[in-house]
């Protein structure tokens, strides 16, 4: 039997204790063991009545304070994929732009290889119609940027002669050449002379004693006035004897310097730093001929390079310099192409042309002019010459991707023009070089390139012109004779400078 007894207890005390009053209920229970009877009470806490509503209204937020959204912050792992997406997107854009640029380049090359664009009339015409003597564009635009034919009407009044580069002036009334005495000759005179010869680089001059000259250079002398000359002809005075006993030798540019002072069929690999005047003439991006820098803005090449339909339009030509391997890097635009007026397509005489670049090249180790030779250089049978180029490695073969060089001997003109070799085909405007036994020679693709000779500097003595086959026995290479072309070269450079 159990009896439940409730006991109410009320605590009193200060304000804090009254707030915290609690009611307790004592629950008693009896239980019996074998020996005794026990009574147990348990206190249960009952909260006092609370008047606070279960769902109180939200307190308005204080001005200027806002609760942050309880979202988890981005982890480093979540940020990383976003960066990857950005990088991938940027790379895709770059690749697409590169593809577009390459495609545009090749499309442009393809169009330029087939058509000429008339900018004034906004239309395309076949490239063959450009420079054909007929007006196909508004204002004859297609006939304005073409190969020019030029002929020197008179002997150029200045020249450098022999291996010492003695300066001579022509007296037109006497048709006689006079060596310039060192008397009163200044740097200003040297600059005027070189400008007349077509050079703009700062020249240098020295003197040589008259007693050391060949006999024909000891016959007539002249001196120049002390005033600033416009041309030498205006200040020249005849002399019987140079008072200082010396004449002027002149060098108009820092030319003919090579890193090495020491395939063309049968040739060897070469590097452009050893032959820095060598250039590639490219028609619509394709190597067509070689050429030689003779100044930072002028190139000498062969006239026959511009034979054929469409080859007379300047727009299709580029001059590439400074490269050992064939390529389009370092290309210069062409401003003027000048062909000797006496050259006839299909003939080999007067096979020479000049190219003026739109802007001068920067002279350096891989780009440097070759020296023009003095007149009467006096090459002899067996003198060692060097020919360079990217031409065919074998007759009817392929172009060489790398520059080639070959050392070949000079062949006396009497021997080359004998019936056993080329006979009467050889003119004074031609020289021969190579081996009569064959084996080493220039070939197709080398045309217009340099044939050089070294005597304290490298000089351009010939331009690759023609030959019967390549490296055949008894058929050496034939080159344009620069000694006979100097008048024309200097006249062209002066006329179009």
C-alpha positions as CSV (number, residue, x, y, z in Angstrom):
1,X,0.0,0.0,0.0
2,X,1.4,3.4,-1.0
3,X,0.4,6.8,0.3
4,X,1.3,10.0,-1.8
5,X,2.0,13.1,0.1
6,X,2.4,16.5,-1.6
7,X,4.5,19.2,0.1
8,X,4.6,22.8,-1.4
9,X,7.7,24.8,-0.6
10,X,8.0,28.5,-1.3
11,X,11.3,30.2,-1.2
12,X,11.7,33.8,-0.2
13,X,14.6,36.1,-0.3
14,X,15.8,39.2,-2.2
15,X,14.6,40.3,-5.7
16,X,16.9,38.1,-7.6
17,X,15.9,35.0,-5.5
18,X,12.2,35.8,-5.8
19,X,12.6,35.9,-9.6
20,X,14.2,32.5,-9.5
21,X,11.5,30.9,-7.1
22,X,10.6,27.5,-8.0
23,X,7.9,25.1,-6.7
24,X,8.8,21.7,-5.7
25,X,6.6,18.7,-5.2
26,X,7.7,16.0,-2.9
27,X,6.5,12.7,-3.9
28,X,6.7,10.1,-1.3
29,X,6.6,6.4,-1.5
30,X,6.8,3.6,0.9
31,X,8.4,0.3,0.4
32,X,9.1,-2.5,2.7
33,X,12.0,-4.7,3.1
34,X,12.2,-7.8,5.2
35,X,13.4,-5.8,8.1
36,X,12.1,-2.3,8.0
37,X,9.6,0.1,6.4
38,X,11.0,3.0,4.5
39,X,9.7,6.3,3.1
40,X,11.3,8.0,0.1
41,X,10.6,11.5,-1.3
42,X,11.6,12.9,-4.7
43,X,11.6,16.6,-5.6
44,X,10.3,17.5,-9.1
45,X,11.0,21.0,-10.4
46,X,8.0,22.8,-12.0
47,X,8.6,26.0,-13.8
48,X,6.5,28.9,-12.6
49,X,4.0,30.6,-14.9
50,X,5.6,32.6,-17.7
51,X,3.8,35.4,-19.4
52,X,6.2,35.8,-22.4
53,X,4.5,34.8,-25.6
54,X,5.7,31.7,-27.4
55,X,6.2,33.5,-30.7
56,X,7.4,37.0,-29.9
57,X,7.4,39.6,-32.7
58,X,10.7,40.1,-34.5
59,X,12.7,43.0,-33.3
60,X,13.4,45.6,-36.1
61,X,17.0,45.6,-37.3
62,X,19.0,48.5,-36.0
63,X,19.8,51.1,-38.7
64,X,23.1,50.5,-40.5
65,X,23.4,46.9,-39.5
66,X,22.5,43.9,-41.6
67,X,22.8,40.3,-41.0
68,X,25.1,38.4,-43.3
69,X,23.8,35.5,-45.2
70,X,24.6,32.3,-43.5
71,X,26.1,30.7,-46.6
72,X,29.3,28.7,-46.4
73,X,32.4,30.6,-47.7
74,X,34.0,29.4,-51.0
75,X,36.7,27.0,-50.3
76,X,40.0,27.0,-52.2
77,X,39.0,23.8,-54.0
78,X,35.9,25.5,-55.3
79,X,37.9,28.6,-56.6
80,X,40.4,26.5,-58.5
81,X,38.1,25.2,-61.2
82,X,37.0,28.8,-62.0
83,X,40.6,29.8,-62.7
84,X,41.1,26.8,-64.9
85,X,38.0,27.7,-66.9
86,X,39.4,31.2,-67.4
87,X,42.8,30.0,-68.5
88,X,41.2,27.4,-70.9
89,X,38.9,30.1,-72.3
90,X,41.8,32.5,-72.9
91,X,43.9,29.8,-74.6
92,X,41.0,28.9,-76.8
93,X,40.6,32.5,-77.9
94,X,44.3,32.8,-78.6
95,X,44.3,29.7,-80.7
96,X,41.3,30.8,-82.6
97,X,42.8,34.2,-83.3
98,X,46.1,32.6,-84.4
99,X,44.2,30.3,-86.8
100,X,42.3,33.2,-88.2
101,X,45.5,35.2,-88.6
102,X,47.3,32.3,-90.4
103,X,44.3,31.7,-92.6
104,X,44.1,35.4,-93.5
105,X,47.8,35.4,-94.4
106,X,47.5,32.5,-96.7
107,X,44.4,33.9,-98.3
108,X,46.2,37.2,-98.9
109,X,49.2,35.3,-100.4
110,X,46.9,33.3,-102.6
111,X,45.0,36.4,-103.8
112,X,48.2,38.4,-104.5
113,X,49.6,35.4,-106.4
114,X,46.7,35.6,-108.8
115,X,45.3,39.1,-108.8
116,X,46.2,42.7,-108.7
117,X,43.9,45.0,-106.6
118,X,43.0,48.3,-108.1
119,X,42.5,50.5,-105.0
120,X,41.0,53.5,-106.9
121,X,38.4,51.5,-108.8
122,X,38.1,48.8,-106.0
123,X,38.4,45.8,-108.2
124,X,40.7,42.8,-108.8
125,X,42.3,42.1,-112.2
126,X,44.4,39.1,-113.1
127,X,48.1,39.6,-112.2
128,X,49.1,39.0,-115.7
129,X,47.3,42.2,-116.8
130,X,49.4,44.4,-114.4
131,X,52.3,46.1,-116.1
132,X,51.3,44.8,-119.5
133,X,51.2,48.2,-121.1
134,X,47.4,48.4,-121.0
135,X,45.3,50.4,-118.6
136,X,43.1,48.0,-116.7
137,X,42.6,50.1,-113.5
138,X,41.3,53.6,-113.0
139,X,44.1,56.2,-113.6
140,X,46.4,53.5,-115.0
141,X,47.2,52.4,-111.5
142,X,48.2,49.0,-112.7
143,X,50.8,50.5,-114.9
144,X,52.4,52.8,-112.4
145,X,54.3,50.4,-110.1
146,X,56.3,48.3,-112.6
147,X,59.8,47.4,-113.6
148,X,61.6,50.5,-115.0
149,X,64.1,50.3,-117.9
150,X,67.1,52.6,-117.6
151,X,70.1,53.3,-119.8
152,X,73.0,55.5,-118.8
153,X,73.3,58.1,-121.6
154,X,76.8,59.1,-120.9
155,X,79.9,57.9,-119.1
156,X,79.7,58.4,-115.3
157,X,82.1,61.3,-114.5
158,X,83.7,59.6,-111.4
159,X,85.3,56.3,-110.9
160,X,87.6,54.3,-108.7
161,X,90.3,52.4,-110.4
162,X,92.7,49.5,-109.7
163,X,92.9,47.6,-106.4
164,X,93.9,50.7,-104.5
165,X,90.6,52.6,-105.4
166,X,92.3,55.6,-106.9
167,X,89.7,58.4,-107.4
168,X,89.5,59.8,-111.0
169,X,87.5,62.5,-112.6
170,X,86.5,62.6,-116.3
171,X,87.2,65.7,-118.2
172,X,84.3,65.6,-120.8
173,X,85.8,68.2,-123.1
174,X,89.0,66.0,-123.4
175,X,87.3,62.6,-122.8
176,X,90.3,62.0,-120.5
177,X,90.5,60.6,-116.9
178,X,92.6,62.5,-114.4
179,X,93.7,61.2,-111.0
180,X,92.7,63.5,-108.1
181,X,95.7,64.9,-106.2
182,X,95.7,64.8,-102.4
183,X,96.3,68.6,-102.4
184,X,93.4,70.4,-100.6
185,X,91.2,67.2,-100.6
186,X,89.0,67.1,-97.5
187,X,86.3,64.9,-95.9
188,X,83.7,67.1,-97.5
189,X,85.1,66.3,-100.9
190,X,85.0,62.6,-100.1
191,X,81.3,62.8,-99.0
192,X,80.4,64.7,-102.2
193,X,82.2,62.1,-104.4
194,X,80.5,59.2,-102.7
195,X,77.1,60.8,-102.9
196,X,77.6,61.1,-106.6
197,X,78.6,57.5,-106.8
198,X,75.2,56.7,-105.1
199,X,76.4,56.1,-101.4
200,X,75.0,57.8,-98.3
201,X,77.3,56.1,-95.7
202,X,80.1,58.1,-94.2
203,X,83.2,57.5,-96.5
204,X,86.9,57.4,-95.7
205,X,89.8,58.4,-97.8
206,X,93.6,58.0,-97.8
207,X,96.5,58.7,-100.2
208,X,98.9,56.7,-102.2
209,X,102.2,57.9,-103.6
210,X,102.3,58.6,-107.4
211,X,105.4,56.5,-107.8
212,X,103.4,53.4,-106.8
213,X,100.7,53.8,-109.5
214,X,100.5,52.0,-112.8
215,X,102.0,54.0,-115.7
216,X,98.6,55.0,-117.2
217,X,97.6,56.7,-113.9
218,X,100.7,58.9,-113.8
219,X,99.9,60.8,-116.9
220,X,97.2,63.3,-115.9
221,X,96.2,64.9,-112.6
222,X,93.8,67.4,-111.2
223,X,92.9,69.1,-108.0
224,X,89.6,70.2,-106.5
225,X,88.7,73.6,-105.1
226,X,88.6,74.4,-101.4
227,X,85.0,75.7,-101.5
228,X,82.1,73.3,-100.7
229,X,81.6,71.5,-104.0
230,X,78.2,70.6,-105.5
231,X,79.9,68.4,-108.0
232,X,83.5,67.7,-108.7
233,X,83.3,68.8,-112.2
234,X,82.6,72.4,-111.1
235,X,85.8,72.8,-109.0
236,X,88.4,70.7,-110.9
237,X,91.7,72.3,-112.0
238,X,94.2,70.5,-114.1
239,X,97.7,69.8,-112.7
240,X,100.8,68.5,-114.2
241,X,102.2,67.3,-110.9
242,X,100.7,66.7,-107.5
243,X,102.6,69.0,-105.1
244,X,102.4,66.4,-102.3
245,X,103.3,63.6,-104.7
246,X,100.2,61.6,-103.7
247,X,96.7,60.9,-105.1
248,X,93.4,60.2,-103.3
249,X,92.1,56.6,-102.7
250,X,88.5,56.5,-101.6
251,X,86.2,54.0,-99.8
252,X,82.5,55.0,-99.8
253,X,81.1,52.5,-97.3
254,X,82.0,49.9,-94.7
255,X,81.4,47.1,-97.3
256,X,82.8,43.7,-97.9
257,X,83.3,42.8,-94.3
258,X,82.6,39.2,-93.4
259,X,82.8,37.1,-90.2
260,X,84.9,34.6,-92.1
261,X,87.6,36.0,-94.3
262,X,88.8,33.0,-95.7
263,X,74.4,23.9,-102.5
264,X,75.4,25.4,-105.4
265,X,76.2,22.1,-107.3
266,X,79.2,20.6,-105.6
267,X,79.2,23.3,-103.0
268,X,79.2,23.3,-99.2
269,X,76.9,24.5,-96.5
270,X,77.4,28.2,-95.6
271,X,76.1,30.6,-93.0
272,X,74.8,34.1,-93.8
273,X,77.2,35.8,-91.3
274,X,80.0,34.8,-93.7
275,X,78.2,36.1,-96.8
276,X,76.0,38.9,-95.3
277,X,75.3,40.6,-98.6
278,X,73.4,37.6,-100.0
279,X,69.7,38.1,-100.3
280,X,66.7,36.1,-101.6
281,X,64.4,37.6,-104.1
282,X,60.9,36.2,-103.5
283,X,57.9,36.4,-105.9
284,X,54.7,36.0,-103.9
285,X,56.6,34.3,-101.1
286,X,58.6,31.9,-103.3
287,X,62.4,32.1,-103.8
288,X,63.1,33.0,-107.4
289,X,66.5,34.6,-107.6
290,X,69.5,35.7,-105.5
291,X,70.9,39.2,-105.1
292,X,73.6,41.3,-103.4
293,X,73.3,44.2,-101.1
294,X,75.6,47.0,-102.4
295,X,74.3,49.6,-100.0
296,X,71.7,49.5,-97.2
297,X,69.0,50.4,-99.7
298,X,70.2,48.9,-103.0
299,X,70.4,45.4,-104.3
300,X,72.1,44.2,-107.5
301,X,70.6,41.2,-109.3
302,X,70.0,39.8,-112.8
303,X,67.6,41.3,-115.3
304,X,66.3,37.9,-116.4
305,X,64.7,37.4,-113.0
306,X,61.9,39.7,-114.1
307,X,61.0,37.9,-117.3
308,X,57.6,36.4,-117.7
309,X,54.0,37.6,-117.3
310,X,53.2,39.2,-113.9
311,X,56.9,39.5,-112.8
312,X,57.1,43.1,-113.7
313,X,54.6,44.2,-111.0
314,X,56.5,45.5,-107.9
315,X,53.8,44.4,-105.5
316,X,54.7,40.7,-105.9
317,X,58.3,41.1,-105.0
318,X,60.1,41.0,-101.6
319,X,63.7,41.0,-100.7
320,X,64.7,38.7,-97.7
321,X,68.0,39.3,-96.0
322,X,69.9,38.0,-93.0
323,X,68.8,34.4,-93.2
324,X,70.9,31.2,-93.6
325,X,67.8,29.1,-94.3
326,X,65.2,30.0,-96.9
327,X,62.2,31.7,-95.3
328,X,60.2,34.9,-95.3
329,X,61.6,36.5,-92.1
330,X,63.4,39.8,-92.6
331,X,61.5,40.6,-95.8
332,X,61.8,44.2,-97.2
333,X,59.3,45.8,-99.5
334,X,60.5,46.9,-103.0
335,X,60.3,50.5,-104.0
336,X,61.8,50.4,-107.5
337,X,63.1,47.7,-109.9
338,X,65.4,49.1,-112.6
339,X,66.5,46.8,-115.5
340,X,69.2,47.7,-118.0
341,X,67.4,49.1,-121.1
342,X,69.6,47.1,-123.5
343,X,68.6,43.8,-121.9
344,X,66.3,41.8,-124.1
345,X,64.2,38.9,-122.8
346,X,65.7,35.6,-124.1
347,X,69.1,37.2,-124.6
348,X,71.9,37.1,-122.0
349,X,73.7,40.4,-122.7
350,X,73.4,43.3,-120.3
351,X,71.8,40.9,-117.7
352,X,71.7,43.3,-114.7
353,X,69.1,44.9,-112.6
354,X,68.9,47.1,-109.5
355,X,66.4,47.0,-106.7
356,X,65.8,50.0,-104.4
357,X,64.2,49.0,-101.0
358,X,61.4,51.1,-99.5
359,X,63.6,51.6,-96.4
360,X,67.3,50.8,-95.7
361,X,68.2,47.6,-94.0
362,X,69.9,47.8,-90.6
363,X,73.6,46.9,-91.1
364,X,74.8,44.2,-88.8
365,X,76.7,40.9,-88.7
366,X,74.1,39.1,-90.9
367,X,73.3,42.1,-93.2
368,X,76.1,44.0,-94.7
369,X,76.8,45.4,-98.2
370,X,79.5,43.9,-100.5
371,X,81.9,46.3,-102.1
372,X,81.5,47.3,-105.8
373,X,84.8,46.6,-107.5
374,X,87.0,49.3,-108.9
375,X,87.3,49.5,-112.6
376,X,90.3,47.6,-114.1
377,X,90.5,45.3,-111.1
378,X,92.6,43.0,-113.3
379,X,91.4,39.4,-112.5
380,X,93.7,36.8,-113.8
381,X,93.3,33.2,-114.9
382,X,92.9,30.9,-111.8
383,X,92.0,33.7,-109.3
384,X,89.8,32.2,-106.5
385,X,86.2,33.4,-106.5
386,X,83.2,32.4,-104.4
387,X,79.6,32.0,-105.6
388,X,76.7,31.6,-103.1
389,X,73.0,30.9,-103.2
390,X,70.1,28.6,-102.5
391,X,69.8,27.2,-106.0
392,X,69.3,23.7,-107.2
393,X,71.8,21.2,-105.8
394,X,71.7,19.2,-109.0
395,X,70.6,20.0,-112.6
396,X,66.8,19.8,-112.6
397,X,67.0,19.1,-108.8
398,X,65.5,21.0,-105.9
399,X,66.4,24.2,-104.2
400,X,68.7,24.0,-101.2
401,X,67.0,25.0,-97.9
402,X,70.3,26.2,-96.6
403,X,72.7,28.7,-98.1
404,X,75.5,27.1,-100.2
405,X,78.9,28.3,-101.2
406,X,81.4,27.1,-103.8
407,X,85.0,28.3,-104.5
408,X,85.6,28.4,-108.2
409,X,88.5,29.8,-110.3
410,X,88.3,32.7,-112.8
411,X,88.5,31.6,-116.4
412,X,90.3,33.9,-118.8
413,X,87.8,35.4,-121.3
414,X,89.9,34.3,-124.3
415,X,89.6,30.7,-123.2
416,X,85.9,31.0,-122.3
417,X,85.1,32.5,-125.7
418,X,87.0,29.9,-127.6
419,X,85.1,27.5,-130.0
420,X,85.7,24.6,-127.5
421,X,83.6,26.4,-124.8
422,X,81.1,29.1,-125.6
423,X,82.6,30.8,-128.7
424,X,81.3,34.2,-129.8
425,X,78.3,34.1,-127.5
426,X,80.5,35.6,-124.8
427,X,80.4,39.5,-124.9
428,X,82.5,42.0,-123.0
429,X,79.6,42.2,-120.5
430,X,80.3,38.6,-119.4
431,X,82.9,36.7,-117.5
432,X,83.3,33.0,-116.9
433,X,84.2,31.1,-113.7
434,X,84.2,27.4,-112.7
435,X,86.0,24.2,-113.7
436,X,86.1,23.1,-117.3
437,X,86.0,19.5,-116.0
438,X,82.6,20.3,-114.4
439,X,81.4,19.2,-111.0
440,X,81.0,22.6,-109.3
441,X,78.7,25.4,-110.6
442,X,75.9,27.7,-109.9
443,X,72.4,26.5,-111.0
444,X,68.8,27.4,-111.4
445,X,67.7,29.5,-108.4
446,X,71.2,31.1,-108.0
447,X,70.5,33.6,-110.8
448,X,71.2,37.2,-109.7
449,X,73.4,36.1,-106.8
450,X,76.9,37.2,-106.1
451,X,80.2,36.1,-107.5
452,X,82.8,37.7,-105.1
453,X,86.5,38.2,-104.9
454,X,88.5,39.0,-101.8
455,X,91.4,41.5,-101.7
456,X,91.4,43.2,-98.3
457,X,87.6,43.2,-98.7
458,X,85.0,41.2,-100.6
459,X,84.1,42.7,-103.9
460,X,81.2,41.9,-106.3
461,X,82.9,41.0,-109.5
462,X,80.0,39.1,-111.2
463,X,76.3,38.4,-111.1
464,X,75.0,34.8,-111.7
465,X,73.6,35.0,-115.2
466,X,73.5,31.8,-117.4
467,X,75.1,28.5,-118.4
468,X,74.5,25.4,-120.4
469,X,73.1,23.0,-117.8
470,X,74.7,22.9,-114.4
471,X,78.3,21.8,-113.7
472,X,78.7,20.1,-117.1
473,X,82.1,19.4,-118.5
474,X,83.3,22.2,-120.7
475,X,80.3,24.4,-119.8
476,X,81.3,26.7,-116.9
477,X,79.0,29.3,-115.4
478,X,78.7,32.7,-117.1
479,X,78.3,35.9,-115.0
480,X,77.5,39.5,-115.7
481,X,80.8,41.4,-115.7
482,X,80.5,44.1,-113.0
483,X,83.6,45.9,-114.3
484,X,81.6,46.8,-117.5
485,X,78.4,47.6,-115.6
486,X,79.8,50.1,-113.0
487,X,78.9,53.1,-115.1
488,X,75.3,51.9,-115.3
489,X,75.1,51.0,-111.6
490,X,76.4,54.3,-110.4
491,X,74.2,56.2,-112.8
492,X,71.1,54.3,-111.7
493,X,71.8,54.9,-108.0
494,X,72.3,58.6,-108.6
495,X,69.2,58.9,-110.9
496,X,66.8,57.2,-108.4
497,X,68.4,58.0,-105.0
